[in-house]
Amino acid sequence: MPEEPNSEEPNPEEPKVRTLDARSLRGLAHPLRIRMLATLRHDGPATASQLAERLGESSGSTSYHLRQLAAHGFVEDAPEHGKGRERWWRAAHDGTRFDEKLLYDEDPATRGAADLFLHEIATIHTQEMSTWLGTAHSWSQEWRRGSDISDFTLRLTPAQSLELIHKIHELIDSYRDLPPAEGTATVRFHTHALPRTDE
């Protein structure tokens, strides 16, 4: 997840990122809430009914979870989209930063929420990969060449791994505000850095 700006004044080119604490994590750590928030971030503002249709849920369920997300500051009203009695919602931030300290919190409920959150993010990544593999034939050869499924094995210290993660995030962020160009599409980048035990 990208770094927050260090400056006190927000930089409009930097993504607006919410760092999770124990309370906000417990408010977000529900599979449907995580998916709803991701949908609002990727696809833009929506109503509870629209989210229900996209995610295969009831509008009563999405309405409830939207109110919970709003109570924890993850979503907010998008009144400029509303017509009549429709209530539109938008994501309040561009992204979420996970603090690894939450995995070691004294409260078992917080540790459980942290575990659920990370597993749900991993599930979403897996589903996005599966969707791409199942639909790649419908994309142009140009886009298929512009996609990538790679993995690398490096010998690093924890500090070197963290340094590399930050460099990757900075490089990806440098592509956020490119001038409009013909043929653009939304592109999802996943980064996973996982130490493993040598056999």
Accessible surface in RSA format (square Angstrom, percent):
REM  Atomic radii and reference values for relative SASA: ProtOr
REM  Chains: A
REM  Algorithm: Lee & Richards
REM  Probe-radius: 1.40
REM  Slices: 20
REM RES _ NUM      All-atoms   Total-Side   Main-Chain    Non-polar    All polar
REM                ABS   REL    ABS   REL    ABS   REL    ABS   REL    ABS   REL
RES MET A   1    95.45  49.4  61.81  40.9  33.64  80.1  63.44  53.9  32.01  42.4
RES PRO A   2    23.25  16.9  23.25  21.2   0.00   0.0  23.25  19.2   0.00   0.0
RES GLU A   3    76.93  44.2  74.67  56.5   2.26   5.4  26.42  51.1  50.50  41.2
RES GLU A   4    72.69  41.7  64.55  48.8   8.14  19.4  14.09  27.3  58.61  47.8
RES PRO A   5    46.70  34.0  24.26  22.1  22.44  81.6  31.73  26.2  14.97  93.1
RES ASN A   6   153.47 105.8 119.35 115.3  34.12  82.2  37.92  91.3 115.55 111.7
RES SER A   7    73.94  62.5  49.69  66.3  24.25  55.9  42.52  90.5  31.42  44.0
RES GLU A   8   173.29  99.5 142.30 107.7  30.99  73.8  66.57 128.8 106.71  87.1
RES GLU A   9   138.19  79.3 133.82 101.2   4.37  10.4  47.81  92.5  90.38  73.8
RES PRO A  10   118.09  86.1 100.03  91.2  18.07  65.7 103.11  85.1  14.99  93.1
RES ASN A  11    65.01  44.8  57.27  55.3   7.74  18.6  16.45  39.6  48.57  46.9
RES PRO A  12   131.47  95.8  91.66  83.6  39.81 144.7 105.10  86.8  26.38 163.9
RES GLU A  13   119.61  68.7 108.45  82.0  11.17  26.6  26.73  51.7  92.88  75.8
RES GLU A  14    65.47  37.6  52.26  39.5  13.21  31.4   5.14   9.9  60.33  49.3
RES PRO A  15     8.72   6.4   2.91   2.7   5.81  21.1   7.76   6.4   0.96   6.0
RES LYS A  16   127.57  62.2 120.97  74.2   6.60  15.7  80.20  72.2  47.37  50.5
RES VAL A  17    10.00   6.6   0.00   0.0  10.00  24.1   0.00   0.0  10.00  27.1
RES ARG A  18    50.96  21.4  48.37  24.7   2.59   6.2  18.91  25.8  32.05  19.4
RES THR A  19    55.45  39.4  41.30  41.9  14.16  33.7  39.84  53.5  15.62  23.6
RES LEU A  20     3.44   1.9   0.00   0.0   3.44   8.7   0.04   0.0   3.40   9.2
RES ASP A  21    83.10  58.2  79.49  79.1   3.61   8.5  38.22  89.9  44.88  44.8
RES ALA A  22    29.36  27.0  26.05  40.2   3.30   7.5  26.05  36.7   3.30   8.7
RES ARG A  23   139.07  58.4 136.68  69.7   2.39   5.7  60.52  82.7  78.54  47.6
RES SER A  24     1.70   1.4   1.48   2.0   0.22   0.5   1.28   2.7   0.42   0.6
RES LEU A  25     0.00   0.0   0.00   0.0   0.00   0.0   0.00   0.0   0.00   0.0
RES ARG A  26   105.24  44.2  87.01  44.4  18.24  43.4  32.54  44.5  72.70  44.1
RES GLY A  27     2.72   3.4   0.00   N/A   2.72   3.4   2.59   7.1   0.13   0.3
RES LEU A  28     2.87   1.6   2.87   2.1   0.00   0.0   2.87   2.0   0.00   0.0
RES ALA A  29    16.96  15.6   1.82   2.8  15.14  34.4   1.92   2.7  15.04  39.9
RES HIS A  30    64.92  35.5  64.52  44.8   0.39   1.0  41.67  42.9  23.25  27.1
RES PRO A  31    54.71  39.9  54.71  49.9   0.00   0.0  54.71  45.2   0.00   0.0
RES LEU A  32    15.22   8.5  13.03   9.3   2.19   5.5  14.58  10.2   0.63   1.7
RES ARG A  33    27.44  11.5  27.44  14.0   0.00   0.0   0.01   0.0  27.43  16.6
RES ILE A  34     7.37   4.2   5.57   4.1   1.81   4.4   5.92   4.3   1.46   4.0
RES ARG A  35    61.76  25.9  59.94  30.6   1.82   4.3  24.87  34.0  36.90  22.4
RES MET A  36     0.00   0.0   0.00   0.0   0.00   0.0   0.00   0.0   0.00   0.0
RES LEU A  37     4.40   2.4   4.40   3.1   0.00   0.0   4.40   3.1   0.00   0.0
RES ALA A  38    22.28  20.5  19.37  29.9   2.91   6.6  21.77  30.7   0.51   1.3
RES THR A  39    16.68  11.9  13.61  13.8   3.07   7.3   6.19   8.3  10.49  15.9
RES LEU A  40     4.68   2.6   0.00   0.0   4.68  11.8   0.00   0.0   4.68  12.6
RES ARG A  41    61.17  25.7  28.76  14.7  32.41  77.2  17.34  23.7  43.84  26.6
RES HIS A  42    76.03  41.6  48.62  33.8  27.40  70.1  29.15  30.0  46.88  54.5
RES ASP A  43    93.01  65.2  59.30  59.0  33.71  79.7  19.15  45.1  73.86  73.7
RES GLY A  44    20.41  25.2   0.00   N/A  20.41  25.2  18.88  51.8   1.53   3.4
RES PRO A  45    38.26  27.9  30.27  27.6   7.99  29.0  30.27  25.0   7.99  49.7
RES ALA A  46     0.00   0.0   0.00   0.0   0.00   0.0   0.00   0.0   0.00   0.0
RES THR A  47    10.98   7.8  10.98  11.1   0.00   0.0   8.29  11.1   2.68   4.1
RES ALA A  48    14.64  13.5  13.38  20.7   1.26   2.9  13.38  18.8   1.26   3.3
RES SER A  49    69.29  58.6  63.56  84.8   5.73  13.2  33.86  72.1  35.43  49.6
RES GLN A  50    60.72  34.0  58.03  42.4   2.69   6.4  25.05  53.3  35.67  27.1
RES LEU A  51     0.00   0.0   0.00   0.0   0.00   0.0   0.00   0.0   0.00   0.0
RES ALA A  52     6.53   6.0   5.95   9.2   0.58   1.3   5.95   8.4   0.58   1.5
RES GLU A  53   151.16  86.8 123.31  93.3  27.85  66.3  50.99  98.6 100.16  81.8
RES ARG A  54   115.19  48.4  78.26  39.9  36.93  87.9  44.10  60.3  71.10  43.1
RES LEU A  55    51.54  28.7  26.62  19.0  24.92  62.6  32.30  22.7  19.24  51.8
RES GLY A  56    70.10  86.4   0.00   N/A  70.10  86.4  39.06 107.2  31.03  69.5
RES GLU A  57    76.62  44.0  57.44  43.5  19.18  45.7   6.39  12.4  70.23  57.3
RES SER A  58    69.31  58.6  55.19  73.7  14.11  32.5  52.03 110.8  17.27  24.2
RES SER A  59    53.27  45.0  47.73  63.7   5.54  12.8  12.74  27.1  40.53  56.8
RES GLY A  60    51.06  63.0   0.00   N/A  51.06  63.0  41.03 112.6  10.03  22.5
RES SER A  61    34.44  29.1  24.20  32.3  10.24  23.6  23.10  49.2  11.34  15.9
RES THR A  62     0.00   0.0   0.00   0.0   0.00   0.0   0.00   0.0   0.00   0.0
RES SER A  63    34.68  29.3  32.15  42.9   2.53   5.8  17.32  36.9  17.36  24.3
RES TYR A  64   100.24  46.8 100.24  57.0   0.00   0.0  67.29  50.6  32.95  40.6
RES HIS A  65    16.73   9.1  16.73  11.6   0.00   0.0   4.71   4.8  12.03  14.0
RES LEU A  66     0.22   0.1   0.22   0.2   0.00   0.0   0.22   0.2   0.00   0.0
RES ARG A  67   125.72  52.8 119.76  61.0   5.96  14.2  50.03  68.4  75.69  45.9
RES GLN A  68    50.41  28.2  50.41  36.8   0.00   0.0   0.00   0.0  50.41  38.2
RES LEU A  69     0.00   0.0   0.00   0.0   0.00   0.0   0.00   0.0   0.00   0.0
RES ALA A  70    35.60  32.7  19.83  30.6  15.77  35.9  20.16  28.4  15.44  40.9
RES ALA A  71    68.67  63.1  35.79  55.2  32.88  74.8  49.01  69.0  19.66  52.1
RES HIS A  72    30.64  16.7  26.46  18.4   4.18  10.7  18.83  19.4  11.81  13.7
RES GLY A  73    33.42  41.2   0.00   N/A  33.42  41.2  29.14  80.0   4.28   9.6
RES PHE A  74     0.00   0.0   0.00   0.0   0.00   0.0   0.00   0.0   0.00   0.0
RES VAL A  75     5.34   3.5   0.00   0.0   5.34  12.9   0.00   0.0   5.34  14.5
RES GLU A  76    75.03  43.1  70.52  53.4   4.51  10.7  26.29  50.9  48.74  39.8
RES ASP A  77    62.09  43.5  55.03  54.8   7.06  16.7  21.10  49.7  40.99  40.9
RES ALA A  78     0.07   0.1   0.00   0.0   0.07   0.2   0.00   0.0   0.07   0.2
RES PRO A  79   100.40  73.2  76.48  69.7  23.92  87.0  86.29  71.2  14.11  87.7
RES GLU A  80   116.16  66.7  73.51  55.6  42.65 101.5  68.26 132.0  47.90  39.1
RES HIS A  81    72.47  39.6  61.20  42.5  11.28  28.8  41.72  43.0  30.75  35.8
RES GLY A  82    30.77  37.9   0.00   N/A  30.77  37.9   9.06  24.9  21.71  48.6
RES LYS A  83   164.96  80.5 153.74  94.3  11.23  26.7 102.30  92.1  62.66  66.7
RES GLY A  84    85.75 105.7   0.00   N/A  85.75 105.7  43.51 119.4  42.24  94.6
RES ARG A  85   242.93 102.0 207.89 106.0  35.04  83.4  92.28 126.1 150.65  91.3
RES GLU A  86    92.12  52.9  73.71  55.8  18.41  43.8  36.92  71.4  55.20  45.1
RES ARG A  87   127.23  53.4 116.51  59.4  10.72  25.5  53.87  73.6  73.36  44.5
RES TRP A  88    42.90  17.2  39.17  19.0   3.73   8.8  39.17  20.9   3.73   6.1
RES TRP A  89    11.15   4.5  11.15   5.4   0.00   0.0   6.46   3.4   4.69   7.6
RES ARG A  90    74.76  31.4  74.67  38.1   0.09   0.2  26.50  36.2  48.26  29.3
RES ALA A  91    20.92  19.2   5.80   9.0  15.12  34.4   5.80   8.2  15.12  40.1
RES ALA A  92    15.03  13.8   8.63  13.3   6.40  14.6   9.67  13.6   5.36  14.2
RES HIS A  93    29.42  16.1  23.66  16.4   5.76  14.7   9.24   9.5  20.18  23.5
RES ASP A  94    89.38  62.6  65.23  64.9  24.15  57.1  17.06  40.1  72.33  72.1
RES GLY A  95    13.41  16.5   0.00   N/A  13.41  16.5  13.41  36.8   0.00   0.0
RES THR A  96    10.67   7.6   6.83   6.9   3.85   9.2   6.34   8.5   4.33   6.6
RES ARG A  97    41.56  17.4  41.56  21.2   0.00   0.0  35.54  48.6   6.02   3.6
RES PHE A  98    28.91  14.5  11.18   6.9  17.73  46.1  11.18   6.8  17.73  50.7
RES ASP A  99    49.33  34.6  44.26  44.1   5.07  12.0  11.43  26.9  37.90  37.8
RES GLU A 100   118.74  68.2 115.76  87.6   2.98   7.1  33.85  65.5  84.89  69.3
RES LYS A 101   155.00  75.6 148.62  91.2   6.38  15.2  93.30  84.0  61.69  65.7
RES LEU A 102    12.17   6.8  11.79   8.4   0.38   1.0  12.17   8.5   0.00   0.0
RES LEU A 103    60.87  33.9  49.73  35.6  11.13  28.0  49.77  35.0  11.09  29.8
RES TYR A 104   168.99  78.9 142.74  81.2  26.25  68.3 103.91  78.1  65.07  80.2
RES ASP A 105    42.36  29.7  35.29  35.1   7.07  16.7   6.49  15.3  35.87  35.8
RES GLU A 106   169.03  97.0 145.62 110.2  23.41  55.7  65.74 127.2 103.29  84.3
RES ASP A 107    56.08  39.3  51.67  51.4   4.41  10.4  23.06  54.3  33.02  32.9
RES PRO A 108    89.85  65.5  81.85  74.6   8.01  29.1  82.41  68.0   7.44  46.2
RES ALA A 109    59.53  54.7  41.88  64.6  17.65  40.2  53.46  75.3   6.07  16.1
RES THR A 110     0.25   0.2   0.25   0.3   0.00   0.0   0.00   0.0   0.25   0.4
RES ARG A 111    94.62  39.7  91.53  46.7   3.09   7.4  27.20  37.2  67.43  40.9
RES GLY A 112    40.83  50.4   0.00   N/A  40.83  50.4  34.75  95.4   6.08  13.6
RES ALA A 113    12.84  11.8   6.63  10.2   6.21  14.1  11.02  15.5   1.82   4.8
RES ALA A 114     0.00   0.0   0.00   0.0   0.00   0.0   0.00   0.0   0.00   0.0
RES ASP A 115    72.49  50.8  72.36  72.0   0.12   0.3  15.23  35.8  57.26  57.1
RES LEU A 116    66.72  37.2  59.73  42.7   6.98  17.6  65.69  46.1   1.03   2.8
RES PHE A 117     5.28   2.6   5.28   3.3   0.00   0.0   5.28   3.2   0.00   0.0
RES LEU A 118    61.08  34.0  56.05  40.1   5.03  12.7  56.30  39.5   4.78  12.9
RES HIS A 119   115.11  62.9 112.39  78.1   2.72   7.0  82.02  84.5  33.09  38.5
RES GLU A 120    19.47  11.2  18.01  13.6   1.46   3.5   1.34   2.6  18.13  14.8
RES ILE A 121    46.93  26.7  46.93  35.0   0.00   0.0  46.93  33.8   0.00   0.0
RES ALA A 122    54.72  50.3  48.91  75.5   5.82  13.2  53.46  75.3   1.26   3.3
RES THR A 123    56.75  40.4  52.16  52.9   4.58  10.9  31.05  41.7  25.70  38.9
RES ILE A 124    17.21   9.8  17.18  12.8   0.03   0.1  17.21  12.4   0.00   0.0
RES HIS A 125    32.26  17.6  32.21  22.4   0.05   0.1  19.64  20.2  12.62  14.7
RES THR A 126    86.58  61.6  82.32  83.5   4.26  10.2  60.08  80.7  26.50  40.1
RES GLN A 127    83.76  46.8  81.30  59.4   2.45   5.8  37.86  80.6  45.90  34.8
RES GLU A 128    48.59  27.9  39.27  29.7   9.33  22.2  33.09  64.0  15.50  12.7
RES MET A 129    63.30  32.8  62.38  41.3   0.92   2.2  40.29  34.3  23.01  30.5
RES SER A 130    66.03  55.8  56.05  74.8   9.99  23.0  33.49  71.3  32.54  45.6
RES THR A 131    85.93  61.1  77.59  78.7   8.34  19.9  59.84  80.4  26.09  39.4
RES TRP A 132    57.55  23.1  54.54  26.4   3.01   7.1  50.30  26.8   7.25  11.8
RES LEU A 133   112.68  62.8  90.32  64.6  22.36  56.2  90.71  63.7  21.97  59.1
RES GLY A 134    49.94  61.6   0.00   N/A  49.94  61.6  34.19  93.8  15.75  35.3
RES THR A 135    54.42  38.7  54.28  55.0   0.14   0.3  49.52  66.5   4.90   7.4
RES ALA A 136    16.98  15.6  16.98  26.2   0.00   0.0  16.98  23.9   0.00   0.0
RES HIS A 137   147.42  80.6 118.86  82.6  28.55  73.0  89.24  92.0  58.17  67.7
RES SER A 138    83.59  70.6  43.74  58.4  39.85  91.8  42.21  89.9  41.38  58.0
RES TRP A 139   100.98  40.5  92.96  45.0   8.02  18.8  87.56  46.7  13.42  21.8
RES SER A 140    59.08  49.9  41.73  55.7  17.35  40.0  51.30 109.2   7.78  10.9
RES GLN A 141   119.73  67.0 114.45  83.6   5.28  12.6  28.66  61.0  91.08  69.1
RES GLU A 142   129.76  74.5 122.54  92.7   7.21  17.2  38.08  73.7  91.67  74.8
RES TRP A 143    76.34  30.6  75.39  36.5   0.95   2.2  61.07  32.6  15.27  24.8
RES ARG A 144    86.83  36.5  75.78  38.6  11.05  26.3  31.26  42.7  55.57  33.7
RES ARG A 145   177.42  74.5 145.11  74.0  32.31  76.9  80.30 109.7  97.12  58.9
RES GLY A 146    54.15  66.8   0.00   N/A  54.15  66.8  29.50  81.0  24.64  55.2
RES SER A 147    45.92  38.8  24.07  32.1  21.84  50.3  21.62  46.0  24.29  34.0
RES ASP A 148   112.06  78.5  80.10  79.7  31.96  75.6  37.61  88.5  74.44  74.2
RES ILE A 149   101.89  58.0  68.13  50.8  33.76  81.4  71.93  51.8  29.96  81.3
RES SER A 150    61.85  52.3  25.06  33.5  36.79  84.7  14.26  30.4  47.59  66.7
RES ASP A 151   131.79  92.3 107.56 107.1  24.24  57.3  39.89  93.9  91.90  91.7
RES PHE A 152   167.91  84.0 133.37  82.6  34.55  89.9 138.81  84.2  29.10  83.3
RES THR A 153   115.82  82.4  85.00  86.2  30.82  73.5  58.88  79.1  56.94  86.1
RES LEU A 154   104.88  58.4  76.34  54.6  28.54  71.7  80.27  56.4  24.61  66.2
RES ARG A 155   197.47  82.9 169.21  86.3  28.26  67.3  83.48 114.1 113.99  69.1
RES LEU A 156    82.19  45.8  43.48  31.1  38.71  97.3  46.66  32.8  35.53  95.6
RES THR A 157    69.18  49.2  65.76  66.7   3.42   8.1  66.01  88.7   3.17   4.8
RES PRO A 158   119.98  87.4 106.82  97.4  13.16  47.8 114.78  94.8   5.20  32.3
RES ALA A 159    74.65  68.6  61.53  95.0  13.12  29.8  68.28  96.1   6.37  16.9
RES GLN A 160    85.35  47.7  81.86  59.8   3.49   8.3  22.00  46.8  63.34  48.0
RES SER A 161    31.06  26.2  30.77  41.1   0.29   0.7  15.40  32.8  15.65  21.9
RES LEU A 162    96.78  53.9  95.72  68.5   1.06   2.7  96.30  67.6   0.48   1.3
RES GLU A 163    93.16  53.5  86.65  65.6   6.51  15.5  33.58  65.0  59.58  48.6
RES LEU A 164    67.03  37.3  65.80  47.1   1.24   3.1  66.83  46.9   0.21   0.6
RES ILE A 165    50.82  28.9  50.14  37.4   0.68   1.6  50.82  36.6   0.00   0.0
RES HIS A 166    59.62  32.6  59.62  41.4   0.00   0.0  31.76  32.7  27.86  32.4
RES LYS A 167   118.58  57.9 112.72  69.2   5.86  14.0  67.91  61.1  50.67  54.0
RES ILE A 168    61.55  35.0  60.04  44.7   1.50   3.6  61.46  44.3   0.09   0.2
RES HIS A 169    20.30  11.1  18.03  12.5   2.27   5.8  15.57  16.0   4.73   5.5
RES GLU A 170   109.71  63.0 101.17  76.5   8.54  20.3  40.19  77.7  69.52  56.8
RES LEU A 171   112.62  62.7 108.05  77.3   4.57  11.5 112.27  78.8   0.35   0.9
RES ILE A 172    50.62  28.8  46.34  34.5   4.28  10.3  49.31  35.5   1.31   3.5
RES ASP A 173    30.36  21.3  20.95  20.9   9.41  22.2  13.77  32.4  16.59  16.5
RES SER A 174    72.68  61.4  41.44  55.3  31.24  72.0  48.57 103.4  24.10  33.8
RES TYR A 175   137.67  64.3 125.98  71.7  11.68  30.4  79.21  59.5  58.45  72.1
RES ARG A 176   115.60  48.5  79.82  40.7  35.78  85.2  27.60  37.7  88.00  53.3
RES ASP A 177    93.98  65.8  63.34  63.0  30.64  72.4  33.15  78.0  60.83  60.7
RES LEU A 178   106.57  59.3  86.63  62.0  19.94  50.1  87.23  61.3  19.34  52.0
RES PRO A 179   104.42  76.1  91.52  83.4  12.89  46.9  97.74  80.7   6.67  41.5
RES PRO A 180   139.36 101.6 107.14  97.7  32.21 117.1 117.52  97.0  21.84 135.7
RES ALA A 181    63.62  58.5  45.47  70.2  18.14  41.3  55.13  77.6   8.49  22.5
RES GLU A 182   183.54 105.4 142.74 108.0  40.80  97.2  65.95 127.6 117.60  96.0
RES GLY A 183    58.01  71.5   0.00   N/A  58.01  71.5  39.75 109.1  18.25  40.9
RES THR A 184   102.62  73.0  72.99  74.0  29.63  70.6  48.39  65.0  54.23  82.0
RES ALA A 185    42.04  38.7  16.64  25.7  25.40  57.8  28.76  40.5  13.28  35.2
RES THR A 186   116.33  82.7  81.44  82.6  34.89  83.1  53.94  72.4  62.39  94.3
RES VAL A 187    74.65  49.1  46.93  42.5  27.71  66.8  49.87  43.3  24.78  67.2
RES ARG A 188   109.43  45.9  81.80  41.7  27.64  65.8  38.58  52.7  70.86  42.9
RES PHE A 189   138.77  69.4 112.15  69.5  26.62  69.3 114.01  69.1  24.76  70.9
RES HIS A 190    46.29  25.3  17.61  12.2  28.68  73.4  16.09  16.6  30.20  35.1
RES THR A 191    59.97  42.7  36.19  36.7  23.78  56.7  27.41  36.8  32.56  49.2
RES HIS A 192   117.28  64.1  78.30  54.4  38.98  99.7  55.73  57.4  61.54  71.6
RES ALA A 193    54.86  50.4  24.98  38.5  29.89  68.0  31.35  44.1  23.51  62.3
RES LEU A 194   148.56  82.7 118.75  85.0  29.81  74.9 119.52  83.9  29.04  78.1
RES PRO A 195   138.43 100.9 105.25  95.9  33.18 120.6 118.05  97.5  20.38 126.7
RES ARG A 196   165.02  69.3 133.57  68.1  31.46  74.9  67.53  92.3  97.49  59.1
RES THR A 197   117.36  83.5 102.54 104.0  14.82  35.3  71.85  96.5  45.51  68.8
RES ASP A 198    87.68  61.4  67.21  66.9  20.47  48.4  32.23  75.9  55.45  55.3
RES GLU A 199   195.70 112.4 126.47  95.7  69.23 164.8  84.11 162.7 111.59  91.1
END  Absolute sums over single chains surface
CHAIN  1 A    14046.8      11150.1       2896.7       7796.1       6250.8
END  Absolute sums over all chains
TOTAL         14046.8      11150.1       2896.7       7796.1       6250.8
